[in-house]
Amino acid sequence: MNELDRIVAAQKAGEARGLASVCSAHPFVLEATLIHGLAQDSPVLIEATCNQVNQYGGYTGMRPQDFVRFVEAIVRSVHTNVRSWHTIADRAGFPPQELILGGDHLGPLVWAHEPAAAAMDKAKVLVRDYALAGFGKIHLDCSQPCADDREQAGLPLPVETIARRAAELAAVAESACMEVGLPLPRYVIGTEVPPPGGARVGEGELAITNPADAAQTLELTRRAFIDQGLESAWERVIALVVQPGVEFGDATIHEYNRPAAAALARFIETVPGLVYEAHSTDYQSRASLRALVEDHFGILKVGPWLTFAFREAVFALAEMEEILVEGETSRIRETLDAAMKANPAHWQKHYGGSPPQQQIARFYSFSDRIRYYWADPHVQTALERLLHNLGDSPLPLSLLSQYLPRQYAKIRDGKLINLPRSLLLDGVTNVLNDYAFAITGGSND
């Protein structure tokens, strides 16, 4: 059994236990995640999406094996730096065996503008590359209609088609792992989630998945696996993605309505060996996150909230920089905005309104499209200058009280080192603490 199996077993034994799934390629987010896992003595699940990482590089420029090496390098840095940036000085580095890598939305999504046959051929290469790179958790997502599926006239693909294509991809993953003797993956199926990155502005109430639809997805996908000779692979399907009614927009949050999802929660209790996986759980309250775990959402995915928290901490440090530094400042906010205006592809279709409204969204939207620009060379230089300007000395407590009050309190209590880099990491840690509370039911601050 691995940790994913243990989560399912615990849920089926009546224990409200879960695992947070960190969907990010941001180095500060991943470093904070690993340090947090070390401090909590808990496994860590990190996922890459098909848009981020694929055989052509994705928007990160990384292929699956590159992402594995990228994460491994951060693991090594945690071994080296944990005593410098965190108060857990008596602990060794993060144990690699406690790290699980996942592939999210693996399927034809990236190539949906092509005919289905061509898109699926590329999706098979994608899944094979993820499997061979050692990703132990694979979300099979074939819900996106391809170019010659348009006869559906805007309607979703038939569930039978989605199931058949998912089983075809599972067969590729199984074969790849068997060829080289890798452990066989755990699979997640189902696709009832809103568009990645947040709901559209003004979206009303979300439709919670009907238990009958969930049952149909499970049965048709099971049959498709069996048709492919994948009975043993079906035993490793651990989770079903459904819509529990949680999502976020630019300035709105759809909070979990537990009574409205009660029938959905009861349904999975009748299904042996499976839990739910919840997407877009960003910005939910601690109580709502805990309620999701108690309602059998054993895997809680989070992404934009983590980089949103990192951005908050960066902007707070920039405010202090303006006060403390007499010479040239980093101008990190201006540099980020210039990068976003120079390459608007990642935000323009998401942020409407007047130019001032768009600028507010670029900086402060919950969908956090700014996360695509931290790797820009000019932004990287500005961030390095910000950290250089603030130096390696403690920042004034009075300014920390003003701009980073949560970190100020931790510093006063001896729980956090007063250095700029540790302050940035702790911005992410505050979010991770909410998930730690949810998946264990305990206090994690």
N, C-alpha and C positions, 0 to 999 in steps of 0.2 A: 504493500500500500504506500502511496505517496500522500502528500498533504491534501490534495484534491479528493482522493478517496476517503481520507479520514473526515473531511468536512461532510461529505455525503453520508457516511456511516453515522456520524454524530447527529446530523439532522434526522435521520431515519430512526435513531434511538431516542428522539425527543429532546435533544440538546440544541439550544439556539446558538449555533456556532457558525462562523463564516470566515470569509477571506476577502480582503480588499484587492482589487485588480487595478494596478497603477498603469494607465495608458498614457505614456509620455516618453519622449526621446530627449527631454531637456536634462542636461547633465546635473544641474543643481537639484532638480526634482528627484532624479534617480539616486544621487548621493544622499540626499535627505531621507529617501525611502529606505535605503540600505542601513543607514545609521539608526533610523527608527526601528527597523526590524531587529537590529542588534540590541538596542536598548530594551525592546519588548521581549527579546528572546523568542521571536516568532518568524515563520517562513515569510518570504516575500514573493509576490506574483507581479511580474512586469510584462506588459503586453505591447506589441507593435501592431499597427493596423496595415491593411493592404495599401493604403495611400501613402503612409509614412515610409514603408519598407517593402520593396518588391524586387523582382529580378532585374528591373531597369533602374533601381535606385530610389524610386519614390521621391517625395518632396524633401526627405532628409539626405538624399544621395547615398543611402545605405541599402545594400542587399541583405537578406536574412543573416548570412554568415558575418557580414560587417557589423550588424546590430549586436550579434552575440559577442564579438570582440570588443565592441564599444562598451557594452555592459560589463564585461570581464575587466576592462581597464578601470572602470569606476569602482568595481569591487576591490581591485588592488589599491586604488587611491584611498579607499576607506580604511584598508589595513594600515596605510601610512599615516593618514591624517586624522583618524578618529580622536586621538588624544588632543589634537590641536583645536578641533572645532566643537567638541562635545564634552560634557562632564563625565561620561562613562569611561573614565581613564583606566579602570581596572579590567576592561574587557579587551579581548583580542579582536581582530578584524572579522568582517562578516563571513560566515562559513558558506562556501559556494554550494554545498549540498542542500542548503536551505533556500536556494533561489530557483524559482519556476519561471520559465519564459513561455509566453503565449502569443499566438497569432490571432488577430481580431478581424472579423469580417473577411475571411479568406474566401475568395470566389471571383466571379467575373466583374465585380463592381467597377474596377478601374477601367475596364475595356468594354463597358456596356454599350458604347456607341458603335461597336463592331457587331457583325452577325454572331449569333450564339455559338456556333461551332468554333469560330476563331477565338472568341472571348473565353470559352471554356478550355481551349487548348492552352491559352496563356495562364488561366487559373490553375490548371494542372501543374504547369511548371512552377507557379507560385507556391502551391501547397507542397510540392516535392522539395523545393528549396528550403522551405520552412522546416519540414520534417527532417531533412538531412542536416540542417544546422543545429538540431537538437531542441527545437521548441516542443515542449511536452504537453501543451494545451492548445487545441486548434478549434476555433469557432468557424464552422462551415456555413457560409452565407451565400446562397444562390438566389436570393429574392429579387435582385435587380433585373428587370426586363432588358434584354439586349436589342440590338437594332432590328432584327427580324422577328422580335416578339411583339412589335408594336401593334399587331392586329388585336391585341388586348384592349385597345382604345383607352389607354390610361388606367385600366383596371390592374390589380395585382396579378402576378403570374399564378397559374393554378398551383395548388399545394403539391399536386403530384409531380409537376415539373421541377419545382424547387427541391423536393425530396430526392428525385432521381439524380439531379445534378449534384446534390450534396453527397450522395452515396458514391457517385463516380469520383469525386475528389477524395473521399475517405479511402477508396481503394488505392489511389495513387500514394497517399500518405503511408498506408499500411505496407505497400510494396517497397517504398523507399526505405523505411525503417528496417524491414526484414532483410533487405539486400546487404546492409552494412552492420546489422546486429545492434541497432539502437533500441532503447525501450520504446514500446508502442505508445502512441499518444492517447490522452483523454480528449474526448470531443464534446463540443457544445453545439447544439442545433437551435434553430428557430431564429426569427428575424424581426419580430414585432417591436421595432424601435423607431423613433423619429430620426430625421436626418442627422448625421454626425455633426457635433459642434453646437447643438442647441436648436430649439424650436424657432419657428418664424415669429417675427414681431406680431403681436395681436392675436396669436393662436388661442383659441378657447380651450374648453375642457378636453382632456385627452381621453380617448376611448380605451378603457381597460380591456385586456384580452378576455374574450369569452372562454370559459373552461371547455366548452365543446370544441372550439377552434383549437385550443391547446391539445386536446385529446386527438383530434384529427391529424394535427402536425406530427405528433408522436407516432401514431399508428401508421401513417403513410410513409414516414421516414424509416420506421422499423422494417416495413415491407421492402422498401427500396434497398436497404442494407442487405436484407436476406437475399433479394434478387441478385445482388452483386457477390454473394457468397461471403458476406461480412458479418456472420453471426457473432463471432468473437469480438469484432470491433464494436458492434452494438452494445456489448456488455461494458464497454468503456465510454459510452455516451453518458456523461455525468450531469448535464444541465441543459435546461431549455430556456431560451430567451423569450420573454413575454413582456408586455407593456403593463406595468402595475399602476400607471398614472403619474409617473414622475418625469420631469423634464424641466428645462430652463430656457429662457429667451434672453434677449439683450439685457432687459431690466426686470424680468419676471421669473418667478420660480413656481413650478407646479409641485406643491407639497404632497407627500404621500397621504392619501385618504384611506386609512386602514379599513374602515367599515365597507367602503365601496369595493375593495379588493378581497373581501372575506371569502367569497366563493372560489376565487382563483387560488387563494392560499389553501383552502380545503382540498381542492382537486389534486394538487401534487402530493398530498398525504397518501393518496391511493395508488401512486405510481412507485413501484420499487426501484431503488437505485438512482433516482434523479432528484435534483433540486432545481430551483430557478436561478437564472443569472439576470441581474438587473443592470441595464445600461443607463447612462445619463443620470446617475445618482448625485452628481455634483450639486452642492449648495443646500442639500437637505439638512434639516436639523438633526442633532444627535438622536433625539427621540424618534424621529422618522426613520433614520438609518437603523436604529436598533429594532424598530417595529418590522422593517423589511426582513431583517435576519430572523426574527421570531416567526415571520410568515413564510419561511423556507426559501428566501432569497439568499442562498449560501455564498454567492459571489456578487460583490458590489463593485461595479466599474466606476472609476473616477479619473478624470483627465484635466479638462480646462480649469477646474477649481484649484488644482495644484499650481499651475503656471499663473493663474490669477493671483494667488497668494504670494507667489514669488515676485510678481510685478508690483504688488502693493508694498512689499518690503524694499524693493529697489527704489521706488518713488519716494518712500519715506527717507531712505538714506540720501537720496538726491536733495531733498529738502534740507537735511542737516549739512550736506556738503556746501550748499549755497551760504549757509550761516558761518561755517567753520573755515572754509578755504578762501584765502585772499587772492590767489592767482587764478589761473585758468581752470574752470570746472569741467566736468565731464559732458554736460549738456545731454545727458542720457535720454531725457524725454523728447527733446527736439530731434535727436538722432534717430530714435525709434519712429517718430512721426514722419520724418523725411524718408526713411526706408519704406514705410508703408505707402506713402504717396508715390514713391518711385516705382513700386511694384504692387499695385492694388489688387492683384489677382486673388489674394487670399481673403480679402475683406469686402471688396466693392459690391458684390451681389448680395451680401449679407446685411449691410448697413445702409439704410435709406435715410430720407429726411434731408434737411438743409446741411450745408457745409459745417456749421457749428455743431449740429446734432451728430453728424458723422464723426467729427473729431472727438466728441465725448464718447461715442461708441468705440472708436479705435483705442482709446485709452482704458475705458472702464466697463465695457460690455462684459456680461457674464459669459458670453460665448468665447471671449478672450482670443479673438483672431490675432492679437498681437503676438501670440505664442509662436507663430510661424516666422517671426523676424528676429528672434534672439540670436540665430546663427549668422545673421548678416555681418560681414567683416567690420563695417563701420560701427555697428551696434556692439559687437564684441570689444572693439577698441575702446568705446565709450564706457562699457562696463568695467573693463580693466582699469581705466583711468579713475573711475569712481572709487573703486576699491583701493587704488594706489593713493589717491588724494586723502582718503579717510585714514589710511595707514594701519599699523598694527598695534595701536594703542587703544585703550578703552575710550569709548565715546562718552561725552558728558551725560550723567544720569538725568539731568534736567531736560535735555533734548530728547533722550529716550522716552521719558515720561510723556512728552508732548507728542512725539511722532510714532513711537512703537511701544505703547503702554503695556501690551501683553508681554513683550520681551523684557521690558523694564522690570515688571513684577518678578519674572523668572530670575533675572540677574540679581535682584535684591534677595531672593530666596536661595541663591547659590545653585540654581538649576541650569544656568546658561552662562557661557563665557561671553564677556562683553567685547566682542570683536566683530567687525562688519560682516565677514563671511559667515560666522556662526549665526548672526542675526538674519541673514538671507535664508539659510538653511532652516532656521526655526520658523520662518513664515510658512514654509511648506509643512513642517512638523505639526503645526497647530491643526491643519486639516487632517493629517494622518492620525492625530490623536482622536478626532471624532470618529474615524473609521475603526480605530482600535477599540474604542468604547462600544461601538455597535457590534463588532464581531465577537467580543468577549463578554459584554454585559458589565464590564467593570469600569472603574475610573482610570483614565489614562491621560494625565497632564504632565 
